[in-house]
Amino acid sequence: MSHILKNELREEQKLEGKFKIKALLLEPLVASIIGFLLFVTVIFFVKFLSYMLNFQPNIYFDKYDFYLSSLGLVLAFAIRLIDNLKKVNY
């Protein structure tokens, strides 16, 4: 009987470990990619709009646009990580 309880406890710990990995690594990574893409999309839309209104002669991306987009990556990762840390109760 105790052998069955030990196996159930191990399975429960494995599931809890998988949940922690998912909550602390995978979900923040997905959120950070979405944040990066959201920032790139907004920057592209603003540049496209300024091109269409003849404020810029052409559309171009420089390294600072990607630096700004990486800010979205870092912020989305940090926000999701902090939110998941509250849920996991560390």
MMTF fields as JSON, N, C-alpha, C and O atoms, coordinates in Angstrom:
{
  "mmtfVersion": "1.0.0",
  "mmtfProducer": "UNKNOWN",
  "numBonds": 359,
  "numAtoms": 360,
  "numGroups": 90,
  "numChains": 1,
  "numModels": 1,
  "chainsPerModel": [1],
  "groupsPerChain": [90],
  "chainIdList": ["A"],
  "bondAtomList": [4, 2, 8, 6, 12, 10, 16, 14, 20, 18, 24, 22, 28, 26, 32, 30, 36, 34, 40, 38, 44, 42, 48, 46, 52, 50, 56, 54, 60, 58, 64, 62, 68, 66, 72, 70, 76, 74, 80, 78, 84, 82, 88, 86, 92, 90, 96, 94, 100, 98, 104, 102, 108, 106, 112, 110, 116, 114, 120, 118, 124, 122, 128, 126, 132, 130, 136, 134, 140, 138, 144, 142, 148, 146, 152, 150, 156, 154, 160, 158, 164, 162, 168, 166, 172, 170, 176, 174, 180, 178, 184, 182, 188, 186, 192, 190, 196, 194, 200, 198, 204, 202, 208, 206, 212, 210, 216, 214, 220, 218, 224, 222, 228, 226, 232, 230, 236, 234, 240, 238, 244, 242, 248, 246, 252, 250, 256, 254, 260, 258, 264, 262, 268, 266, 272, 270, 276, 274, 280, 278, 284, 282, 288, 286, 292, 290, 296, 294, 300, 298, 304, 302, 308, 306, 312, 310, 316, 314, 320, 318, 324, 322, 328, 326, 332, 330, 336, 334, 340, 338, 344, 342, 348, 346, 352, 350, 356, 354],
  "bondOrderList": [1, 1, 1, 1, 1, 1, 1, 1, 1, 1, 1, 1, 1, 1, 1, 1, 1, 1, 1, 1, 1, 1, 1, 1, 1, 1, 1, 1, 1, 1, 1, 1, 1, 1, 1, 1, 1, 1, 1, 1, 1, 1, 1, 1, 1, 1, 1, 1, 1, 1, 1, 1, 1, 1, 1, 1, 1, 1, 1, 1, 1, 1, 1, 1, 1, 1, 1, 1, 1, 1, 1, 1, 1, 1, 1, 1, 1, 1, 1, 1, 1, 1, 1, 1, 1, 1, 1, 1, 1],
  "groupList": [{"groupName": "MET", "atomNameList": ["N", "CA", "C", "O"], "elementList": ["N", "C", "C", "O"], "formalChargeList": [0, 0, 0, 0], "bondAtomList": [1, 0, 2, 1, 3, 2], "bondOrderList": [1, 1, 2], "singleLetterCode": "M", "chemCompType": "L-PEPTIDE LINKING"}, {"groupName": "SER", "atomNameList": ["N", "CA", "C", "O"], "elementList": ["N", "C", "C", "O"], "formalChargeList": [0, 0, 0, 0], "bondAtomList": [1, 0, 2, 1, 3, 2], "bondOrderList": [1, 1, 2], "singleLetterCode": "S", "chemCompType": "L-PEPTIDE LINKING"}, {"groupName": "HIS", "atomNameList": ["N", "CA", "C", "O"], "elementList": ["N", "C", "C", "O"], "formalChargeList": [0, 0, 0, 0], "bondAtomList": [1, 0, 2, 1, 3, 2], "bondOrderList": [1, 1, 2], "singleLetterCode": "H", "chemCompType": "L-PEPTIDE LINKING"}, {"groupName": "ILE", "atomNameList": ["N", "CA", "C", "O"], "elementList": ["N", "C", "C", "O"], "formalChargeList": [0, 0, 0, 0], "bondAtomList": [1, 0, 2, 1, 3, 2], "bondOrderList": [1, 1, 2], "singleLetterCode": "I", "chemCompType": "L-PEPTIDE LINKING"}, {"groupName": "LEU", "atomNameList": ["N", "CA", "C", "O"], "elementList": ["N", "C", "C", "O"], "formalChargeList": [0, 0, 0, 0], "bondAtomList": [1, 0, 2, 1, 3, 2], "bondOrderList": [1, 1, 2], "singleLetterCode": "L", "chemCompType": "L-PEPTIDE LINKING"}, {"groupName": "LYS", "atomNameList": ["N", "CA", "C", "O"], "elementList": ["N", "C", "C", "O"], "formalChargeList": [0, 0, 0, 0], "bondAtomList": [1, 0, 2, 1, 3, 2], "bondOrderList": [1, 1, 2], "singleLetterCode": "K", "chemCompType": "L-PEPTIDE LINKING"}, {"groupName": "ASN", "atomNameList": ["N", "CA", "C", "O"], "elementList": ["N", "C", "C", "O"], "formalChargeList": [0, 0, 0, 0], "bondAtomList": [1, 0, 2, 1, 3, 2], "bondOrderList": [1, 1, 2], "singleLetterCode": "N", "chemCompType": "L-PEPTIDE LINKING"}, {"groupName": "GLU", "atomNameList": ["N", "CA", "C", "O"], "elementList": ["N", "C", "C", "O"], "formalChargeList": [0, 0, 0, 0], "bondAtomList": [1, 0, 2, 1, 3, 2], "bondOrderList": [1, 1, 2], "singleLetterCode": "E", "chemCompType": "L-PEPTIDE LINKING"}, {"groupName": "ARG", "atomNameList": ["N", "CA", "C", "O"], "elementList": ["N", "C", "C", "O"], "formalChargeList": [0, 0, 0, 0], "bondAtomList": [1, 0, 2, 1, 3, 2], "bondOrderList": [1, 1, 2], "singleLetterCode": "R", "chemCompType": "L-PEPTIDE LINKING"}, {"groupName": "GLN", "atomNameList": ["N", "CA", "C", "O"], "elementList": ["N", "C", "C", "O"], "formalChargeList": [0, 0, 0, 0], "bondAtomList": [1, 0, 2, 1, 3, 2], "bondOrderList": [1, 1, 2], "singleLetterCode": "Q", "chemCompType": "L-PEPTIDE LINKING"}, {"groupName": "GLY", "atomNameList": ["N", "CA", "C", "O"], "elementList": ["N", "C", "C", "O"], "formalChargeList": [0, 0, 0, 0], "bondAtomList": [1, 0, 2, 1, 3, 2], "bondOrderList": [1, 1, 2], "singleLetterCode": "G", "chemCompType": "PEPTIDE LINKING"}, {"groupName": "PHE", "atomNameList": ["N", "CA", "C", "O"], "elementList": ["N", "C", "C", "O"], "formalChargeList": [0, 0, 0, 0], "bondAtomList": [1, 0, 2, 1, 3, 2], "bondOrderList": [1, 1, 2], "singleLetterCode": "F", "chemCompType": "L-PEPTIDE LINKING"}, {"groupName": "ALA", "atomNameList": ["N", "CA", "C", "O"], "elementList": ["N", "C", "C", "O"], "formalChargeList": [0, 0, 0, 0], "bondAtomList": [1, 0, 2, 1, 3, 2], "bondOrderList": [1, 1, 2], "singleLetterCode": "A", "chemCompType": "L-PEPTIDE LINKING"}, {"groupName": "PRO", "atomNameList": ["N", "CA", "C", "O"], "elementList": ["N", "C", "C", "O"], "formalChargeList": [0, 0, 0, 0], "bondAtomList": [1, 0, 2, 1, 3, 2], "bondOrderList": [1, 1, 2], "singleLetterCode": "P", "chemCompType": "L-PEPTIDE LINKING"}, {"groupName": "VAL", "atomNameList": ["N", "CA", "C", "O"], "elementList": ["N", "C", "C", "O"], "formalChargeList": [0, 0, 0, 0], "bondAtomList": [1, 0, 2, 1, 3, 2], "bondOrderList": [1, 1, 2], "singleLetterCode": "V", "chemCompType": "L-PEPTIDE LINKING"}, {"groupName": "THR", "atomNameList": ["N", "CA", "C", "O"], "elementList": ["N", "C", "C", "O"], "formalChargeList": [0, 0, 0, 0], "bondAtomList": [1, 0, 2, 1, 3, 2], "bondOrderList": [1, 1, 2], "singleLetterCode": "T", "chemCompType": "L-PEPTIDE LINKING"}, {"groupName": "TYR", "atomNameList": ["N", "CA", "C", "O"], "elementList": ["N", "C", "C", "O"], "formalChargeList": [0, 0, 0, 0], "bondAtomList": [1, 0, 2, 1, 3, 2], "bondOrderList": [1, 1, 2], "singleLetterCode": "Y", "chemCompType": "L-PEPTIDE LINKING"}, {"groupName": "ASP", "atomNameList": ["N", "CA", "C", "O"], "elementList": ["N", "C", "C", "O"], "formalChargeList": [0, 0, 0, 0], "bondAtomList": [1, 0, 2, 1, 3, 2], "bondOrderList": [1, 1, 2], "singleLetterCode": "D", "chemCompType": "L-PEPTIDE LINKING"}],
  "groupTypeList": [0, 1, 2, 3, 4, 5, 6, 7, 4, 8, 7, 7, 9, 5, 4, 7, 10, 5, 11, 5, 3, 5, 12, 4, 4, 4, 7, 13, 4, 14, 12, 1, 3, 3, 10, 11, 4, 4, 11, 14, 15, 14, 3, 11, 11, 14, 5, 11, 4, 1, 16, 0, 4, 6, 11, 9, 13, 6, 3, 16, 11, 17, 5, 16, 17, 11, 16, 4, 1, 1, 4, 10, 4, 14, 4, 12, 11, 12, 3, 8, 4, 3, 17, 6, 4, 5, 5, 14, 6, 16],
  "groupIdList": [1, 2, 3, 4, 5, 6, 7, 8, 9, 10, 11, 12, 13, 14, 15, 16, 17, 18, 19, 20, 21, 22, 23, 24, 25, 26, 27, 28, 29, 30, 31, 32, 33, 34, 35, 36, 37, 38, 39, 40, 41, 42, 43, 44, 45, 46, 47, 48, 49, 50, 51, 52, 53, 54, 55, 56, 57, 58, 59, 60, 61, 62, 63, 64, 65, 66, 67, 68, 69, 70, 71, 72, 73, 74, 75, 76, 77, 78, 79, 80, 81, 82, 83, 84, 85, 86, 87, 88, 89, 90],
  "secStructList": [7, 2, 2, 2, 2, 2, 2, 2, 2, 2, 2, 2, 2, 2, 2, 2, 2, 2, 2, 2, 2, 0, 0, 0, 0, 0, 2, 2, 2, 2, 2, 2, 2, 2, 2, 2, 2, 2, 2, 2, 2, 2, 2, 2, 2, 2, 2, 2, 2, 2, 2, 2, 6, 6, 1, 1, 1, 1, 7, 7, 7, 7, 2, 2, 2, 2, 2, 2, 2, 2, 2, 2, 2, 2, 2, 2, 2, 2, 2, 2, 2, 2, 2, 2, 2, 2, 2, 2, 6, 7],
  "xCoordList": [0.817, 0.0, 0.866, 0.58, 1.923, 2.792, 3.548, 3.884, 3.81, 4.478, 3.596, 4.102, 2.308, 1.373, 1.321, 1.306, 1.293, 1.267, 2.532, 2.476, 3.685, 4.952, 4.952, 5.424, 4.42, 4.362, 3.434, 3.745, 2.29, 1.378, 2.026, 1.835, 2.788, 3.475, 4.531, 4.689, 5.252, 6.25, 5.604, 6.102, 4.495, 3.781, 3.302, 3.379, 2.809, 2.335, 3.482, 3.31, 4.642, 5.807, 6.292, 6.725, 6.228, 6.63, 5.722, 6.193, 4.419, 3.483, 3.709, 3.635, 3.983, 4.249, 5.521, 5.576, 6.545, 7.782, 7.57, 8.128, 6.754, 6.449, 5.67, 5.887, 4.755, 4.001, 4.916, 4.754, 5.874, 6.806, 7.659, 7.885, 8.134, 8.939, 8.099, 8.553, 6.861, 5.979, 5.681, 5.715, 5.389, 4.992, 6.167, 5.991, 7.349, 8.487, 9.398, 10.277, 9.204, 10.085, 9.319, 9.545, 8.428, 7.781, 6.793, 6.818, 5.919, 4.942, 5.597, 5.174, 6.622, 7.285, 7.993, 8.037, 8.547, 9.2, 8.19, 8.459, 7.051, 6.01, 5.519, 5.33, 5.315, 4.864, 5.906, 5.555, 7.188, 8.235, 8.298, 8.535, 8.092, 8.076, 6.89, 7.015, 5.743, 4.565, 4.804, 4.415, 5.447, 5.764, 6.701, 6.512, 7.713, 8.647, 7.918, 8.099, 7.094, 6.363, 5.377, 5.164, 4.782, 3.853, 4.58, 4.084, 5.75, 6.517, 6.98, 6.909, 7.453, 7.892, 6.72, 6.875, 5.552, 4.367, 3.973, 3.645, 4.005, 3.655, 4.661, 4.269, 5.939, 6.967, 6.787, 6.872, 6.537, 6.333, 5.098, 5.128, 4.015, 2.79, 3.019, 2.53, 3.752, 4.032, 4.906, 4.671, 5.916, 6.778, 6.001, 6.193, 5.139, 4.331, 3.366, 3.186, 2.753, 1.828, 2.548, 2.028, 3.725, 4.471, 4.943, 5.065, 5.204, 5.558, 4.344, 4.464, 3.189, 1.981, 1.556, 0.954, 1.854, 1.519, 2.641, 2.591, 3.651, 4.79, 5.632, 6.186, 5.722, 6.638, 8.042, 9.031, 8.112, 9.391, 9.453, 8.445, 10.626, 10.723, 10.677, 10.268, 11.088, 11.05, 10.935, 11.099, 10.65, 10.527, 11.839, 12.309, 12.421, 13.652, 13.669, 13.128, 14.297, 14.497, 15.97, 16.812, 16.284, 17.664, 17.778, 16.786, 18.977, 19.204, 18.451, 18.142, 18.156, 17.451, 15.997, 15.402, 15.432, 14.075, 14.039, 13.102, 15.043, 15.102, 15.479, 15.055, 16.262, 16.539, 15.259, 15.017, 14.453, 13.185, 12.254, 11.533, 12.265, 11.446, 11.928, 11.122, 13.224, 13.738, 13.304, 13.24, 13.011, 12.439, 11.078, 10.761, 10.283, 9.017, 9.226, 8.437, 10.277, 10.607, 10.911, 10.376, 11.758, 12.163, 10.985, 10.796, 10.206, 9.077, 8.018, 7.516, 7.682, 6.675, 7.165, 6.385, 8.448, 9.012, 8.945, 8.537, 9.343, 9.367, 7.957, 7.737, 7.017, 5.643, 5.056, 4.453, 5.222, 4.67, 5.373, 4.727, 6.664, 7.403, 6.947, 6.728, 6.801, 6.356, 4.937, 4.634, 4.072, 2.715, 2.678, 1.921, 3.494, 3.524, 4.186, 3.819, 5.132, 5.735, 4.695, 4.729, 3.788, 2.721, 1.795, 1.327, 1.533, 0.64, 1.255, 0.558, 2.562, 3.231, 3.441, 3.635, 3.405, 3.568, 4.956, 5.096, 5.933, 7.288, 7.512, 8.593],
  "yCoordList": [-1.189, 0.0, 1.261, 2.216, 1.258, 2.435, 2.616, 3.736, 1.499, 1.572, 2.323, 3.127, 2.077, 2.766, 4.248, 5.086, 4.581, 5.982, 6.705, 7.862, 6.029, 6.647, 6.912, 7.958, 5.963, 6.164, 7.322, 8.116, 7.425, 8.533, 9.861, 10.855, 9.886, 11.1, 11.507, 12.692, 10.526, 10.824, 11.389, 12.354, 10.789, 11.284, 12.704, 13.544, 12.979, 14.315, 15.32, 16.443, 14.923, 15.808, 16.044, 17.149, 15.018, 15.193, 16.192, 17.075, 16.048, 16.981, 18.391, 19.357, 18.513, 19.828, 20.416, 21.616, 19.59, 20.058, 20.498, 21.506, 19.735, 20.121, 21.425, 22.263, 21.597, 22.841, 24.013, 25.092, 23.807, 24.891, 25.274, 26.458, 24.281, 24.58, 25.336, 26.306, 24.869, 25.544, 26.963, 27.897, 27.127, 28.439, 29.401, 30.604, 28.899, 29.787, 29.935, 30.797, 29.109, 29.214, 29.345, 30.287, 28.418, 28.397, 29.534, 30.208, 29.761, 30.841, 32.221, 33.029, 32.521, 33.813, 33.948, 35.042, 32.855, 32.923, 33.211, 34.014, 32.567, 32.817, 34.262, 34.94, 34.722, 36.108, 37.101, 38.149, 36.784, 37.704, 37.774, 38.843, 36.658, 36.672, 37.48, 38.243, 37.314, 38.094, 39.579, 40.416, 39.914, 41.309, 41.912, 43.051, 41.15, 41.611, 41.866, 42.905, 40.901, 41.058, 42.215, 42.902, 42.431, 43.549, 44.883, 45.779, 45.016, 46.256, 46.457, 47.574, 45.398, 45.516, 45.923, 46.743, 45.352, 45.684, 47.151, 47.828, 47.631, 49.035, 49.961, 50.955, 49.651, 50.475, 50.468, 51.514, 49.285, 49.198, 49.994, 50.696, 49.89, 50.611, 52.125, 52.841, 52.611, 54.045, 54.492, 55.547, 53.687, 54.044, 53.988, 54.839, 53.004, 52.901, 54.077, 54.639, 54.444, 55.571, 56.877, 57.7, 57.065, 58.289, 58.299, 59.363, 57.123, 57.033, 57.373, 58.096, 56.851, 57.103, 58.573, 59.082, 59.247, 60.667, 61.58, 62.795, 60.985, 61.695, 62.453, 63.51, 61.913, 62.488, 61.886, 62.505, 60.674, 60.016, 59.598, 59.178, 59.71, 59.321, 57.807, 57.35, 57.025, 55.567, 54.94, 55.605, 53.644, 52.901, 52.164, 51.431, 52.357, 51.65, 51.338, 52.082, 50.234, 49.832, 49.948, 49.495, 50.541, 50.569, 49.778, 49.253, 49.701, 48.866, 49.376, 48.591, 50.647, 51.195, 50.751, 50.65, 50.489, 49.953, 48.554, 48.213, 47.768, 46.435, 46.5, 45.645, 47.492, 47.684, 48.02, 47.504, 48.864, 49.225, 48.013, 47.833, 47.201, 45.993, 44.989, 44.267, 44.937, 44.037, 44.494, 43.685, 45.765, 46.248, 45.585, 45.211, 45.437, 44.723, 43.271, 42.708, 42.661, 41.289, 41.166, 40.284, 42.039, 41.984, 42.302, 41.632, 43.303, 43.676, 42.57, 42.248, 41.998, 40.939, 39.712, 39.073, 39.375, 38.24, 38.501, 37.629, 39.693, 40.018, 40.038, 39.531, 40.61, 40.681, 39.288, 38.98, 38.443, 37.084, 36.259, 35.477, 36.424, 35.685, 36.084, 35.215, 37.351, 37.818, 37.344, 36.938, 37.392, 36.931, 35.432, 35.0, 34.647, 33.21, 32.886, 31.901, 33.677, 33.448, 33.639, 32.937, 34.572, 34.761, 33.542, 33.138, 32.96, 31.805, 30.551, 29.75, 30.38, 29.174, 29.216, 28.176, 30.402, 30.61, 30.221, 29.344, 30.865, 30.639, 31.487, 31.452],
  "zCoordList": [0.0, 0.0, 0.0, -0.721, 0.81, 0.86, -0.458, -0.842, -1.145, -2.449, -3.448, -4.231, -3.432, -4.335, -3.995, -4.896, -2.721, -2.313, -2.732, -3.148, -2.627, -3.043, -4.547, -4.993, -5.334, -6.786, -7.139, -8.027, -6.448, -6.709, -6.347, -7.047, -5.261, -4.839, -5.865, -6.157, -6.411, -7.439, -8.693, -9.273, -9.113, -10.29, -10.054, -10.95, -8.856, -8.531, -8.565, -9.039, -8.07, -8.084, -9.504, -9.832, -10.357, -11.755, -12.455, -13.172, -12.243, -12.861, -12.337, -13.097, -11.057, -10.484, -11.078, -11.348, -11.286, -11.903, -13.336, -13.771, -14.083, -15.464, -15.499, -16.374, -14.536, -14.467, -14.174, -14.744, -13.289, -12.948, -14.149, -14.399, -14.89, -16.075, -17.099, -17.707, -17.275, -18.231, -17.774, -18.575, -16.49, -15.977, -15.904, -16.099, -15.628, -15.417, -16.623, -16.628, -17.646, -18.804, -20.121, -20.88, -20.39, -21.697, -21.886, -22.916, -20.906, -21.055, -21.154, -21.981, -20.334, -20.52, -21.868, -22.43, -22.394, -23.7, -24.811, -25.704, -24.755, -25.757, -25.644, -26.654, -24.422, -24.22, -24.712, -25.255, -24.528, -24.974, -26.499, -27.062, -27.158, -28.625, -29.131, -30.089, -28.489, -28.866, -28.615, -29.429, -27.485, -27.193, -28.224, -28.649, -28.627, -29.657, -30.975, -31.608, -31.374, -32.633, -32.576, -33.575, -31.428, -31.275, -31.44, -32.122, -30.82, -30.945, -32.386, -32.899, -33.051, -34.449, -35.333, -36.237, -35.073, -35.865, -35.693, -36.667, -34.466, -34.224, -34.9, -35.512, -34.797, -35.432, -36.947, -37.59, -37.519, -38.956, -39.374, -40.385, -38.606, -38.941, -38.91, -39.784, -37.919, -37.831, -38.998, -39.587, -39.331, -40.463, -41.78, -42.648, -41.93, -43.141, -43.249, -44.329, -42.144, -42.138, -42.466, -43.219, -41.912, -42.226, -43.684, -44.29, -44.241, -45.664, -46.534, -47.523, -46.163, -46.946, -46.876, -47.821, -45.795, -45.659, -46.142, -45.951, -46.767, -47.345, -46.314, -46.615, -45.111, -44.126, -44.252, -43.86, -44.802, -45.052, -46.513, -47.082, -47.123, -48.541, -48.753, -49.821, -47.755, -47.872, -46.484, -45.462, -46.484, -45.226, -44.993, -45.863, -43.833, -43.507, -42.016, -41.197, -41.693, -40.309, -39.996, -40.771, -38.881, -38.445, -37.142, -36.636, -36.615, -35.436, -34.208, -33.311, -34.152, -32.995, -32.956, -31.883, -34.113, -34.143, -33.517, -32.795, -33.796, -33.202, -31.726, -30.949, -31.327, -29.898, -29.159, -28.068, -29.731, -29.115, -29.058, -28.076, -30.08, -30.082, -29.05, -28.462, -28.826, -27.797, -26.405, -25.48, -26.254, -25.004, -24.772, -23.642, -25.813, -25.709, -25.329, -24.569, -25.848, -25.515, -24.027, -23.355, -23.513, -22.114, -21.193, -20.178, -21.534, -20.681, -20.626, -19.549, -21.762, -21.779, -21.015, -20.308, -21.15, -20.408, -18.912, -18.145, -18.495, -17.066, -16.479, -15.379, -17.195, -16.691, -16.542, -15.513, -17.551, -17.485, -16.406, -15.71, -16.265, -15.246, -13.851, -13.006, -13.598, -12.289, -12.002, -10.88, -13.0, -12.82, -12.499, -11.629, -13.199, -12.944, -11.607, -10.965, -11.187, -9.872, -8.761, -7.75, -8.948, -7.967, -7.944, -6.88, -9.112, -9.184, -8.582, -7.96, -8.765, -8.288, -6.779, -6.151, -6.198, -4.748, -4.234, -3.383, -4.747, -4.242, -3.036, -2.448]
}
